Structure formats: structure tokens, C-alpha cells
Amino acid sequence: MPRLVSIRLALACALALLFTLSTAVATARGPAVSLRVVGAGVKVLAQRTVFTGDVTLKTSPKANCLGAGTGGSGKSVTVKGNTALGVLAKASRSVQALRPLLTTDHFRAEFGLGLCGAGRSRSSAKRSWYLKVNHRDPQRGGEQVKVRPGDEVLWALEPYPYPEELALKAPATAKVGQPFAVTVTAYDDAGKREPAAGVTVTGASAPTGEDGKTTVTLSRPRVLQATGAGEIPSNRVSVCLGSLECPISHR
């Protein structure tokens, strides 16, 4: 009996240790946030789920998009993971298209770090980085905007006044050669939504109607996206067809 008790105790300790380790890993990764980054030429640089966590990055003297003499100090700074800028910085560790991040700490005390560039997409006199969280402009610097689990963070390099953001809703699965409906919604700066008419969707038979809907027919699995002139392109949606290999929508 003592041997049986010791075995049970050992198993209980092992399970407790496993639970502790798994909890520690989950805590280290932080909550999950959805990130989408649209760079120069409305190119999608990233669309993925990011597990938040504090990130250390180096500010850059080249990050002078806020005016002459406003470049970064060149010092390393820590960005909190539960912020919109922290999510972007965390993603840049694994997404090459986002590197390097050009940030300045010149106005950090008042507004947080300023973002001037992500990869080859740089701010200019005509375009700057536009931040939206859950389809709304928080009207604060990305380092000052806290995010919660499940939030949707969008960074887009756009001219001011900033354009509307498109959002695509489509089924995850479909059948070869059989049409299915998709819906496109447009969100303004304040997060007000309305059907997006006249928008093009990958594989659609026609642009969206006044109700924001159109029909798509696929012969192979595809990644769908909605685009419109002067609007921020939508999220990418992967549509699988039967047993065929599903396309990857994230970057």
C-alpha cells in the first residue's frame, strides 16, 4: 500500500507541475489579438493572431516623420504587449515584411512612441500610419491604446483624411462550382458601419450591390479579399473546397 500511495502522489505532483508549466506558458504568451497591417500600395503586410507580450525595440534617428529634428534617440525601449503598438512590435519579430519598425521616442512623454515605418512602408508628407481598434480610431498614439483579448487591431499607411475600412464576411468552406454569398461592410473613422456597394471581391461574378453582397463561385480553394478605390482593403478570408488543400490567409 505505501508503494501505491507514493505512485499516486508522484502522479499528482507530475500533473500539478504540468498544469503549472502550461499556465506559465499561456501567461508568457499573453492574450490573443487579431492584427492586420496594410502598407504602401495597399499591400497587406501582415494578417495574423498575435499573442501579446512586452517587446524591447530600438528607436531610430531615421524616424523623423513628425518633422525635422524629431527622430528617435537610438535608445532601446520596452513597449507593453497589451497596447496597439506592442502588438505590432511583437508581430514584427516573426513577420519579415514588418521589419524594421522605425519608431521615435521624441514625444514619448506626451504621446508615446511615434511610428514612422514598417518594413519598406514609410510615412511621408502625404501618408501616415492610421490606427483602428475594433474598427474605430482611438485618436491616441498606439503605445497609449490598450487592447484586450479578441480585439482587432488595424494599422494602415493612408492619406489624410483617412479612408473607410472594408471588412469581408465569407464562409470558411464551399463546394466546387457552386455559388455562395459574401458580404462587405465599410467602417468610417468612428466605427459606424454601412454596406459597401461597388466593391470588388476575389472570384465574384460582379461588384457588391447596395446591400454590400455579391456572389462568388470557385473552382479551387482561394483566399478572398474585398477591395475598392480609395478604401482600405478588407481582411483576407480563406475558403476551403471539399478535400482540397486549404489556402493560407495569414501572413
C-alpha positions, 0 to 999 in steps of 0.5 A, a space after each residue: 500500500 505505501 508503494 501505491 500511495 507514493 505512485 499516486 502522489 508522484 502522479 499528482 505532483 507530475 500533473 500539478 507541475 504540468 498544469 503549472 508549466 502550461 499556465 506559465 506558458 499561456 501567461 508568457 504568451 499573453 492574450 490573443 489579438 487579431 492584427 492586420 497591417 496594410 502598407 504602401 500600395 495597399 499591400 497587406 503586410 501582415 494578417 495574423 493572431 498575435 499573442 501579446 507580450 512586452 517587446 524591447 525595440 530600438 528607436 531610430 534617428 531615421 524616424 523623423 516623420 513628425 518633422 525635422 529634428 524629431 527622430 528617435 534617440 537610438 535608445 532601446 525601449 520596452 513597449 507593453 504587449 497589451 497596447 496597439 503598438 506592442 502588438 505590432 512590435 511583437 508581430 514584427 519579430 516573426 513577420 519579415 515584411 514588418 521589419 524594421 519598425 522605425 519608431 521615435 521616442 521624441 514625444 514619448 512623454 506626451 504621446 508615446 512612441 511615434 511610428 514612422 515605418 514598417 518594413 519598406 512602408 514609410 510615412 511621408 508628407 502625404 501618408 501616415 500610419 492610421 490606427 483602428 481598434 475594433 474598427 474605430 480610431 482611438 485618436 491616441 498614439 498606439 503605445 497609449 491604446 490598450 487592447 484586450 483579448 479578441 480585439 482587432 487591431 488595424 494599422 494602415 499607411 493612408 492619406 489624410 483624411 483617412 479612408 473607410 475600412 472594408 471588412 469581408 464576411 465569407 464562409 470558411 468552406 464551399 463546394 466546387 462550382 457552386 455559388 455562395 454569398 459574401 458580404 462587405 461592410 465599410 467602417 468610417 473613422 468612428 466605427 459606424 458601419 454601412 454596406 459597401 456597394 461597388 466593391 470588388 471581391 476575389 472570384 465574384 461574378 460582379 461588384 457588391 450591390 447596395 446591400 454590400 453582397 455579391 456572389 462568388 463561385 470557385 473552382 479551387 480553394 482561394 483566399 478572398 479579399 474585398 477591395 475598392 478605390 480609395 478604401 482600405 482593403 478588407 481582411 483576407 478570408 480563406 475558403 476551403 473546397 471539399 478535400 482540397 488543400 486549404 489556402 493560407 490567409 495569414 501572413 
